Amino acid sequence: MSLRRFTRSIYTDIYLNAADRLGLRYQVLSRRFPLCRIEHGEKALYLRNAHMSCNDITAVHAAGNKPISLGLFQKAGLPIPEFRLFRSAKGFRDETLIAAILEFARARYPVVVKPISGLGGGGVVADIRDEQELRFVLKDERLRRRRQLLVEQHIRGAHFRVMVINGKAIDVVERVPANVVGDGRHSIRQLIETKNKQRRRFALPRIKVDDKLDPLLKKDGHTLDYSPFRGEKIVLSDLCNLKAGGDVIDVAMEQIPNTNLELFGRAARVARLGFAGVDFITPDIMRPYDKVSCAINEINSQPAPDVPSPDFETEQVLRMPTRLLQEYFNLTVDQP
């Protein structure tokens, strides 16, 4: 059975389906906008896509500025990557400024270069391993036109998105970058074609073969014509999200240490967000954060549910929105 459609937004509709399942009152205020109101008792929640009325607008703006949010986490003693903000009123063409970036990166490779704001990983270049690669990245004309750039240490590990409501972690997924797994016979190009056919069946974004892929493969000495051996995993993107061709894997909440869950809740409270998505990088989320090299990469004030397809209804799709509404309205598992 597919999701019931109320508006033009699949994200708004997922929350409305969860509200309907829980027996909560709801009203579609605008199908086109798409805005709705969900109520229980005297409490109400307005939402549009992944925007929630429980978030203060000033906190939303602060969370959307990466240097500001990282600075707040740093002051609070939360684990973050080492970073520096570089500014230039005329763009990043000045050799003195380039030299300053290279100097900061020299003792910190690999590094990440990213804009100070934005969603979906746009403009982010990760895993820059040496000065030659960094100089090449800094020659990108789109990047050179920016007036602010964030350079931070690249933290190695798995990427997790943690949903937090009212300071409590309610859902965790691992976000895996686009990849293919070798069979010992087919080339990377052929494996991508096969996987994209599978993704099309579920209306998932395809893995892109573009000008960013060749340099990424060359880092490991590969080309699109290379045939990986059986079981060899080839990573095809720096970004860990569905829109970039990535995959999402559920993580069992009960196996995560309480110290980690408390860390995620604390991050949302530091950012003054009632609803947040905490992006966390760690080699092992099942180990306490203070025992491994890890970092809160950023925080998102409007984290959308990871949806495989507009007509794909499973317990997995509605699980997070259901937990969110239960926590927000203080419902028990069996209470509507």
C-alpha positions as CSV (number, residue, x, y, z in Angstrom):
1,M,0.0,0.0,0.0
2,S,1.3,3.4,-1.0
3,L,1.4,6.5,1.2
4,R,-1.7,8.6,1.3
5,R,-1.1,11.9,-0.5
6,F,-2.3,15.1,1.1
7,T,0.0,17.8,-0.4
8,R,2.6,18.3,-3.1
9,S,5.4,17.4,-0.6
10,I,6.3,13.8,0.1
11,Y,7.9,14.9,3.4
12,T,4.9,16.7,4.7
13,D,2.8,13.7,3.7
14,I,4.9,11.3,5.6
15,Y,4.3,13.2,8.8
16,L,0.6,13.4,8.1
17,N,0.5,9.6,7.5
18,A,2.2,9.1,10.8
19,A,-0.3,11.5,12.5
20,D,-3.2,9.6,11.0
21,R,-1.7,6.3,12.2
22,L,-1.4,7.6,15.7
23,G,-5.0,9.0,15.7
24,L,-3.8,12.6,16.0
25,R,-5.9,15.5,14.7
26,Y,-4.4,17.2,11.6
27,Q,-5.3,19.8,9.1
28,V,-3.8,20.6,5.7
29,L,-3.6,24.4,5.6
30,S,-2.1,24.6,2.2
31,R,-1.7,21.7,-0.3
32,R,0.5,23.8,-2.6
33,F,2.7,25.5,0.1
34,P,2.6,22.6,1.6
35,L,1.7,23.5,5.2
36,C,-0.1,21.4,7.9
37,R,-1.0,21.5,11.5
38,I,-1.0,18.4,13.8
39,E,-2.7,18.6,17.2
40,H,-3.0,16.6,20.4
41,G,-4.8,18.0,23.4
42,E,-3.9,21.7,23.6
43,K,-0.5,21.2,21.9
44,A,0.0,21.8,18.2
45,L,2.8,21.4,15.7
46,Y,3.0,23.2,12.4
47,L,5.2,21.8,9.7
48,R,6.1,22.4,6.1
49,N,8.4,19.8,4.4
50,A,11.0,19.3,7.1
51,H,10.5,22.8,8.7
52,M,9.0,22.5,12.2
53,S,7.4,25.2,14.3
54,C,9.2,23.9,17.4
55,N,12.4,25.5,16.0
56,D,13.1,29.2,16.7
57,I,14.0,31.1,13.5
58,T,17.2,32.6,15.0
59,A,18.4,29.1,16.0
60,V,17.6,27.9,12.5
61,H,19.8,30.6,11.0
62,A,22.6,29.9,13.4
63,A,22.5,26.2,12.6
64,G,22.6,27.0,8.9
65,N,25.9,28.8,9.3
66,K,28.5,26.1,9.7
67,P,31.2,28.2,11.4
68,I,28.7,29.6,13.9
69,S,27.3,26.1,14.8
70,L,30.8,24.6,15.0
71,G,31.9,27.5,17.2
72,L,29.0,26.8,19.6
73,F,29.9,23.1,19.8
74,Q,33.5,24.0,20.3
75,K,32.7,26.3,23.2
76,A,30.5,23.6,24.7
77,G,33.3,21.1,24.6
78,L,31.6,18.8,22.0
79,P,33.8,16.8,19.5
80,I,34.2,18.7,16.2
81,P,36.7,18.7,13.4
82,E,39.5,21.3,13.6
83,F,38.4,24.1,11.3
84,R,39.2,27.6,10.1
85,L,37.0,30.2,8.3
86,F,38.7,32.1,5.5
87,R,37.2,35.4,4.2
88,S,37.8,37.5,1.1
89,A,35.7,40.4,-0.2
90,K,37.1,39.8,-3.7
91,G,36.9,36.0,-3.9
92,F,39.7,33.4,-3.5
93,R,42.1,34.5,-6.2
94,D,44.6,36.2,-3.9
95,E,47.9,34.2,-3.6
96,T,48.4,35.4,-0.1
97,L,45.0,34.0,0.9
98,I,45.7,30.8,-1.0
99,A,49.0,30.5,0.9
100,A,47.2,30.9,4.2
101,I,44.8,28.1,3.3
102,L,47.7,25.8,2.3
103,E,49.5,26.6,5.5
104,F,46.5,25.7,7.7
105,A,46.0,22.5,5.7
106,R,49.6,21.4,5.7
107,A,49.6,19.7,9.1
108,R,46.0,18.5,8.9
109,Y,45.6,16.4,5.6
110,P,43.3,15.1,4.6
111,V,41.0,18.2,4.7
112,V,37.6,19.2,3.5
113,V,36.7,22.5,1.7
114,K,33.1,23.6,2.0
115,P,30.8,26.7,1.8
116,I,29.6,28.1,5.1
117,S,26.0,27.1,4.4
118,G,23.9,25.0,2.1
119,L,22.1,21.6,2.0
120,G,22.7,18.2,0.5
121,G,26.5,18.5,0.4
122,G,26.5,21.1,-2.4
123,G,29.9,22.6,-3.0
124,V,31.7,20.3,-0.6
125,V,35.0,18.7,-1.6
126,A,36.2,16.1,0.9
127,D,39.2,13.9,1.5
128,I,41.7,16.3,-0.1
129,R,45.0,14.4,0.6
130,D,47.8,16.8,-0.2
131,E,48.8,20.3,-1.4
132,Q,48.6,19.3,-5.1
133,E,45.0,18.2,-4.7
134,L,44.1,21.3,-2.6
135,R,45.6,23.7,-5.2
136,F,43.6,21.9,-7.9
137,V,40.3,22.3,-5.8
138,L,41.1,26.0,-5.2
139,K,41.3,26.6,-9.0
140,D,37.6,25.8,-9.4
141,E,36.0,29.1,-10.6
142,R,32.8,28.5,-8.7
143,L,34.8,28.2,-5.5
144,R,37.0,31.2,-6.3
145,R,34.0,33.4,-6.6
146,R,32.9,32.7,-3.0
147,R,33.6,35.2,-0.3
148,Q,33.9,32.7,2.6
149,L,35.2,29.2,2.7
150,L,35.4,26.7,5.5
151,V,38.5,24.4,5.6
152,E,38.4,21.6,8.2
153,Q,40.1,18.4,9.0
154,H,38.6,15.4,7.2
155,I,37.4,12.9,9.9
156,R,37.6,9.3,8.7
157,G,34.8,7.0,9.6
158,A,31.2,6.1,8.9
159,H,28.6,8.9,8.6
160,F,25.4,8.8,10.7
161,R,22.3,11.0,10.7
162,V,20.7,11.2,14.2
163,M,17.2,12.7,14.5
164,V,16.6,14.6,17.8
165,I,13.4,16.0,19.1
166,N,13.1,17.9,22.4
167,G,16.7,17.0,23.2
168,K,16.2,13.2,22.8
169,A,17.7,11.1,20.0
170,I,14.8,9.1,18.4
171,D,16.3,7.6,15.2
172,V,19.7,6.8,13.7
173,V,20.7,5.8,10.2
174,E,24.0,5.3,8.6
175,R,24.5,7.2,5.3
176,V,26.7,5.4,2.9
177,P,28.2,7.2,-0.2
178,A,27.4,6.0,-3.7
179,N,29.3,2.8,-4.3
180,V,29.5,-0.5,-6.3
181,V,30.8,-3.9,-5.2
182,G,32.9,-5.8,-7.6
183,D,32.0,-9.3,-9.0
184,G,35.4,-10.0,-10.6
185,R,34.1,-9.6,-14.1
186,H,32.4,-6.3,-14.8
187,S,34.0,-2.8,-14.9
188,I,33.1,0.0,-12.6
189,R,31.2,1.6,-15.5
190,Q,29.1,-1.6,-16.0
191,L,28.5,-2.0,-12.3
192,I,27.2,1.6,-12.1
193,E,24.8,0.9,-15.0
194,T,23.5,-2.2,-13.3
195,K,23.0,-0.5,-10.0
196,N,21.3,2.5,-11.6
197,K,18.8,0.1,-13.2
198,Q,18.0,-1.3,-9.7
199,R,17.7,2.2,-8.2
200,R,15.3,3.3,-11.0
201,R,12.9,0.5,-10.0
202,F,12.5,2.2,-6.6
203,A,12.6,5.8,-8.0
204,L,16.0,6.4,-6.2
205,P,18.4,9.1,-7.6
206,R,20.9,7.5,-9.9
207,I,24.6,7.4,-9.4
208,K,26.1,10.1,-11.6
209,V,29.0,9.6,-13.9
210,D,30.4,13.1,-14.2
211,D,33.6,15.2,-14.1
212,K,33.9,14.7,-10.4
213,L,34.1,10.9,-10.6
214,D,37.3,10.4,-12.5
215,P,39.5,12.4,-10.0
216,L,37.9,10.5,-7.2
217,L,38.7,7.1,-8.8
218,K,42.2,8.2,-9.6
219,K,42.9,8.7,-5.9
220,D,42.9,5.0,-5.5
221,G,44.5,4.3,-8.9
222,H,41.3,3.3,-10.7
223,T,39.4,4.3,-13.8
224,L,35.8,3.5,-15.0
225,D,37.2,0.6,-17.0
226,Y,38.7,-1.1,-13.9
227,S,37.1,-4.4,-13.0
228,P,37.0,-4.7,-9.1
229,F,37.7,-8.1,-7.7
230,R,34.7,-10.0,-6.1
231,G,33.6,-8.2,-3.0
232,E,35.8,-5.1,-3.5
233,K,33.9,-2.0,-2.7
234,I,34.4,1.1,-4.8
235,V,33.3,4.4,-3.4
236,L,31.9,6.8,-6.1
237,S,31.2,10.0,-4.2
238,D,32.4,12.2,-1.4
239,L,28.8,12.8,-0.3
240,C,26.8,10.6,2.0
241,N,23.2,11.1,1.0
242,L,20.5,9.5,-1.2
243,K,20.4,12.5,-3.6
244,A,24.1,11.8,-4.5
245,G,23.4,8.1,-5.2
246,G,24.1,6.9,-1.7
247,D,22.4,4.3,0.5
248,V,20.7,4.4,3.9
249,I,21.1,1.7,6.5
250,D,19.0,1.5,9.7
251,V,20.9,1.4,13.0
252,A,19.5,-0.3,16.1
253,M,19.1,2.5,18.7
254,E,19.3,0.0,21.6
255,Q,22.9,-0.9,20.7
256,I,24.2,2.7,20.8
257,P,25.8,3.7,24.2
258,N,23.8,6.1,26.3
259,T,26.8,8.5,26.3
260,N,26.5,8.8,22.5
261,L,22.7,9.4,22.6
262,E,23.2,12.0,25.3
263,L,25.8,13.7,23.1
264,F,23.4,14.0,20.2
265,G,20.7,15.5,22.5
266,R,23.2,17.9,24.0
267,A,24.2,19.1,20.5
268,A,20.6,20.0,19.7
269,R,20.2,21.8,23.0
270,V,23.4,23.8,22.4
271,A,22.1,24.8,19.0
272,R,18.7,25.7,20.7
273,L,16.8,23.4,18.2
274,G,13.7,21.6,19.2
275,F,14.0,19.4,16.1
276,A,17.4,18.6,14.6
277,G,19.4,16.2,12.5
278,V,22.9,15.7,14.0
279,D,25.5,14.5,11.4
280,F,28.1,12.4,13.3
281,I,31.2,10.7,11.9
282,T,32.8,7.9,13.9
283,P,34.6,4.6,13.1
284,D,32.2,2.8,15.4
285,I,28.9,4.3,16.7
286,M,28.6,1.3,19.1
287,R,31.6,2.6,21.1
288,P,31.4,5.7,23.4
289,Y,32.4,8.9,21.6
290,D,35.1,9.7,24.1
291,K,36.9,6.4,23.3
292,V,37.3,6.9,19.6
293,S,38.4,9.7,17.1
294,C,35.0,11.1,16.0
295,A,33.2,14.4,15.4
296,I,29.9,16.2,15.0
297,N,30.2,17.2,11.4
298,E,27.2,19.6,11.4
299,I,23.7,20.1,12.6
300,N,20.6,20.5,10.4
301,S,17.5,22.4,11.5
302,Q,15.3,20.9,8.8
303,P,16.4,17.3,8.3
304,A,14.1,15.5,5.9
305,P,13.3,11.8,6.3
306,D,15.3,9.6,3.9
307,V,12.6,8.4,1.6
308,P,13.3,5.8,-1.1
309,S,10.3,6.6,-3.2
310,P,7.1,8.7,-3.2
311,D,4.9,5.5,-3.5
312,F,6.9,3.3,-1.1
313,E,5.3,2.7,2.3
314,T,7.1,0.6,4.9
315,E,7.5,0.6,8.6
316,Q,11.0,2.0,7.9
317,V,9.6,5.1,6.2
318,L,7.1,6.0,8.9
319,R,9.2,4.9,11.9
320,M,11.1,8.2,12.5
321,P,8.1,10.5,12.0
322,T,6.0,8.3,14.3
323,R,8.7,8.4,17.0
324,L,9.0,12.2,16.5
325,L,5.2,12.8,17.0
326,Q,5.1,10.4,20.0
327,E,7.9,12.2,21.7
328,Y,6.7,15.7,20.8
329,F,3.2,15.1,22.1
330,N,4.4,12.9,25.0
331,L,2.5,9.8,23.8
332,T,3.0,6.3,25.0
333,V,3.6,3.6,22.4
334,D,0.0,2.4,22.7
335,Q,-1.6,5.8,23.2
336,P,-3.0,7.7,20.2
